[in-house]
Amino acid sequence: MRLEAAARMDLMKKMWRARKLILVVLIPLSLLPLPLIHPTSEACCAYVLMVTAVYWVSEAVPLGAAALVPAFLYPLFGVLKSSEVAAEYCKDTTLLLMGVICLAASIEKWNLHKRIALRMVMIAGAKPGMLVLGFMCCTVFLSMWLSNTSTTAMVMPIAEAVLQQLICTGQSDTQGDSETAEDHSAIPDKGENMDKNQLELFYRKNGGDKPELSTLTEVQNMESNGGLTSSQSIINENNGHLPEVAVEIPSGVKREKLDPRYPTKRDHMICKCLSLSITYAATIGGLITITGTSTNLIFAEQFNTRYPEAKVINFGTWFIFSFPIAIIMLVLTWLWLHFLFLGCNFKETCSLSKKRKTKREMLSERRIHEEYVKLGPISYPEVVTGVFFILMTLLWFTREPGFVPGWTSLFEKKGYRTDATVSVLLGFLLFLIPAKRPFSSSCSSKNKDEDPEADPLAPMITWKDFQKLMPWEIVILVGGGYALAAGCKVSGLSVWIGRQLEPMSGLPPWAVTLLACLLVSAVTEFASNPATLTVFLPILSALSETLLMNPLYTLIPATMCVSFGVMLPVGNPPNAIVFSYGHVQISDMVKAGFGVNLIGVAVVMLAITTWGIPLFDLNEYPAWALPSNVTGSL
């Protein structure tokens, strides 16, 4: 009996280890009777959709690989030709994303993001409440243009250094240290009263052109061993370059979860509050622009493909709608986190008076100021990057503002120029413009040890810089979503789904939207955000057409709510990054994330039922959404 039980346990362990392979094989086989018994275009398309959706949700295979399933199943089942499917994998938004990544690579290479973050924190001060608000504001701003993952990976090391300065100062306070703040203004020597856990900001070179944040322990190890340790290599590879859907937890900053790390419970609460505020702020910032997150791009392309005559979604209209949402969410999220971790004494935690500053806060402000000084004066590449950043934004806003003619009206042929045109043009120029100031012999780079014989015409960014940040997996994932949408349209599956949803016609539009938001925000806690949205967009479009609702009434709120996977570390990569620093537990993320989720859904519903109605004319069923426009190409 014992041998049989052991054999069963061994078999179960083997099956558990091979669970993904079993799922990959069983799902297509178990669903195969659907297209065999009902050999119609709708059934074949539904089969491909369900197989792809299960692969995405279960992550049995990589997301990018699962997105290739329609590329071979649609031609095999006769839903779409191979050439038609291939065309769906490279759209206008792919070029838009590539141009934005070029600018993001320049921002990160020349450390403009560090200058922005440190400057905004210097303005906010070191009071706990204002410190959290300052980090949230700079994270929101950066996340508007960079990916949420990269923004979190960039800002979190700066926040960690500030937190460790607070912790170390608190430890000296509890040990009876009576020295004044002026006596501590200088950085102590490495060998004098330095706690092993203390993190100081030092700069190390990454690839010879970009300084990175390092810990004191890492610098000492590097000096004693003559090189970087393996854990440092992991940090160096992932800091700022994490992919959108796969996260490597930086082991170099992972610490044992021991309460003695924190001098007081209040210090622990500050660490929790600041850590969680960064991942939530990255999510909020990604809502503001079309390029802020991949889900926004998925919505824009699928909407413009399904409703080519709409012409209502562009960078300007999206920004006008989403910017107030982000501001309200930023304030409410800050208040919620402050109440949850710091209490309600805003006078104590948010006072800007110098008389109310403690020694620890004065030391933290000095530390932030010292790190800003280390960046030196603003360099020529930073100026060029800033100019391109402003120029790209202005050209996006003025392309077709709506209330006045845009710059596209200067051209004879209309409809040829999009936001991607601007993005790719400026991104291409970054490969041409030299990184050194013209007619100047001085080196504009911050690398003092740079070879004086280096190419004086080296560009602002290289192809390697672009490759580090380009999320090719997301590009393929988005293309798979477009392919699925095209198959649903051509096969008539979207029309069939809409007919099945007719019983919901008795509900008011706001109730339908609220149900969609709650459903999407719940599913995205366990599944990838892009995959969740890709599955739900065709269903919600068909539902809106069946109920004669403006499709934007449901699609825009669902697109925004799919980003609110903030309750678990697996919800999105920024959550995993923050969780890896060891300040928060899963219970903290669930408790704080539940409140942020409710805030997000409430604010989105407020927006779509107030200023969203006149902005997108949601009270009328538009002519561009008539069924003839959906099925006309069949």
C-alpha positions, 0 to 999 in steps of 0.5 A: 500500500505504501509503495502504491501511495508513493507511486501515486504521489510521484505521478502527481508530482510529475503531472504537476510539473508538466501541467502547462504542457498537458494544458497546451495539448488538452485544451485544443483537443477538448474543444476540437468537436466544436468546429467538427460538429458545426463546420461554420465560420463562426464556430471555427473562429470561436474555437481559435478565440477560446484556445488563444484566450485559455493560453493567455489567461493560463500563461501555459505558453509565453504570451507572445507565442500564444498570440501567434495561434491565429496566424496558423489556425485561421488559414487552416480553418479557412477563416482568413487567408495567411496574407490577411492574418499577417497584415494584422500583426503590424499596424499603425500603433506598432510604428507609434510605439517604436517612435515612443520607445526611441524617445524613452531610450534617450530619456533613460540613456542620458538620465533625464528621468533621474533629474526629473524625479530628484527635482520633484522630490526636492520640491516636495520635501522630506515630510512623509506625506509630502514625500509620498506625494512628490514621488507619486507626481514624478512617477505619474509624469514619467509613466505618461511617456514610458512604460509602467514597468520601466518607470517603476524600475527607474524610480524605485531605487531612488525611493529605496535610497531615501527610505534607507536614509530614514531608517538608518537615521532612525536607528541612530535615534533609538540608540541614543544618538544626540548629535545635531543635524548639522553634525550629520550633514557630511557622509560618514566614512565607509568604516565608521558606524555603518550599518550593513543594511544601510544603502547609500547612492553611488554611481557606477558605469553601465556599458560605459555611458550611463550611471546607475544607482548602486548600494554601498555593499555592492561598491565594497564587493566590487572593490574587494573582488575586482568586479560586479557580483552576479546579483549586481549583474541582475540588477544592472540588466533589469533596472529600467529595462524590464519587459512589460509582461515578464519580470526578473525580481532584483535579488540584490535588493531583496532582504529578509523580512525581519521587523528589526530592520525598522526602528519603529512601526511608523518607519515600516508604515512609511516604507509600505506607503511609499513603495505602494504609492509608486506602483499605483502612480505608474498605473495612473500615469499610464492612463493619461496618454494613448502611448502610456500603456499597451492596453491603450494602444490595443484599444485605439487600434482595434477601435479604429480598425472596427470603426474606420469612419469614427475619427474620434480617438486621437492623442488629444481627445484621449488626453482631454478625457483621461487627464482629469481622471488621473488627477482625481485618482492621484489625489484620492489614492494619496489620501487613501494610502495616507489614511491606511499607513500614516493616519489622518494627522496631515498637519504633522506629515504634510507641513512645509514649515522648516520649524516642524522638520525633524533631524531625520527629515533634514538629513533626507533632504540633504541626501536628495540634494546631494544626489541631484548635485551629483548629476551635474549641470544639465547636459546637451543630450538632456536638452536635446531629449527635452526638446524632442519630448516637448516637440512630439507632444505639441505635434500630437496635440495640434495634429487634429485638435478638433476645435481648430484646423490642425497642421495636417490641413496644410497638406493636400491629401487628408488622412495620410498623417497620424500620430505614428508619423510624428513619432517615427519621424522624431524617433528616427532623428534621434539616430542621426543627431550627434550626442555632442554639442556641435563646434565644441571640443568639450565632452557633453557626456556625463562619463568623465572617463570616456575615450577622447578618441571616441566618435564625435558624431556618435548619435543620441541613441544607438540600435542597442539602446532601442533594443533594450527597451523595445517590447517585441513580445507586446508588439506580437501580443497586440498583433494577435489581438488584431488578428482575433478581432479581424477573424471575429468580424469576417466570420460573423462571430461578433454579430452572433455574440451580440445576439446572445447578449440581447437580454441585457437590453433592459439595463440602462447604459451606465449599468452595462458599463459598470458591469463591464468595468467590474468584470474586467477589473476582476479578471485582470487581477489574475490574467495579463492586462493586454490579454484580458482587454484583447478578449473583452473588446470584441465582446463589448463592441458587439454588446454595444451594437446590439443594445444600440449604445455608443461603443465608446460608452463601454470600451473606454471605461473597460480599457481604463479599468483593465489597468487596475490589476493592483491587488496582487504581485502577479497583477502587473510587473510594477507590482512585482518590482515593488513587492521584491523590495521586501517592504510590503506583504501580499496582505498589504497589497490586497488591502491597499489595492482593493481601495485603489480598485474601487477608487479607479472604477468610481472615478472612471464611471464619474468621468464617462457619465459627465464630461465624457458624454459631451466630449464623445457625444455618448447620448446618440448612437453614431452613424459610424457604429451602424451594423452596415459598417461592421459587416460591410466587408464580409 
